[in-house]
């Protein structure tokens, strides 16, 4: 019985498509066809694949252009192929190959031969395939990654505001811990609106601010002769900052709505030291609500890139550098590991202090991130809760962390009910 596989070399405006029966003896016999990348042509491609009784499709991950092709085949070809008579276990399977694993010899880059090479290397298991989640999880990823981009824009804008203040000899950032905090923002807004009296600006600071009124007046003294152009630039930056924070808040609500049915998983992840509600939602968006794609914690660590690499020859390992993995998960884990080792009395702080003299800070943080990654798999895959095994976690700090997490969940719209006794399984 024929087993036909299609290889697609994806471009922005066209697709080079080849199909071949991979169970015949001898050389592959490819049938070539060219399709456009517009929606009508993608539907025609799906219909042609059904006519050809294709079992599997493999394509290259070229920039973002593979996404509409994947979604069209996922909608118009995959479900129909799986329902056809005689469909096997692999019928209707889509594969996304990393372009690096399908490189041809130097100077031999052509469309149809590249598509043919995809089929040959898929059969020979020489391709490095990417994990593509379902449509719902892809939507989670889009929203959380967009929020991260806006958060980076906010940090960049904060640096620009500080640079502008330094240029005008206003040393406010030397006295406040957060240049965009409540006190500093009130002073900056009044400064942008035309206030020229340093004493009037200093009055706007909170009483809890450690800087005295005299220190604030000295730091803000340059406002008396501030050029109006600088005031307008500062006002533009504050307006842009307000717009960014409004969009970030809207994306927070979007994520909360999308993950509302997985609230329990978010809560269980947020209990881990170093993680929080925001980190938990990002992790679930990347690996799924139950991490079902990964059969073991070791496979999840390998996919993330939070494990030592193997560069071995003749029994000697020359390099332990971690693989690249999923850069979004690696970023979250690196931030979580740096935060976890600062939690007093936690098992992560103990493990870090034990290993940092031998490994150094960077490698010790990598080891903590590896431990957290395996812990995340246990919590999501087995549905257990985190139980702190460190010796010196005080009741007051635990209550403060719990109250902070409940406040974040309620702000995002989750429903949180408090119980007097909370029975759970330890992770």
Secondary structure, 3 states (H helix, E strand, C coil): CCCEEEEEEECCCEEEEEEEECCCCCCCCCEEEEEECCHHHHHHHHHHHHHCCEEEEEEECCCCCHHHHHHHHHHHCHHHHHHCCCCCCCCCEEEEECHHHHCCCCCCCCHHHHHHHHHHHHHCCCCCECCCCCHHHHHHHHHHHHHHHHHHHHHHHHHHHHHHHHHCCCCHHHCCCCCCCHHHHHHHHHHHCCCCCHHHHHCCCCCCCCCCHHHHHHHCHHHHHCCHHHHHHHHHHHHHHHHHHHHHHHHHHHHHHHCHHHHHHHHHHHCCCCCCHHHHHHHHHHHCCCCCCCCCHHHHHHHHCCCCCCCEECCEECCCCCCCCCHHHHHHHHHHHHHHCCCCCCHHHHHHHHHHHHHCHHHHHHHHHHHHHHHHHHHHHHCCECCCCCCCCCHHHHHHHHHHHHHHHHHCCCCCCCCCCCCCCEC
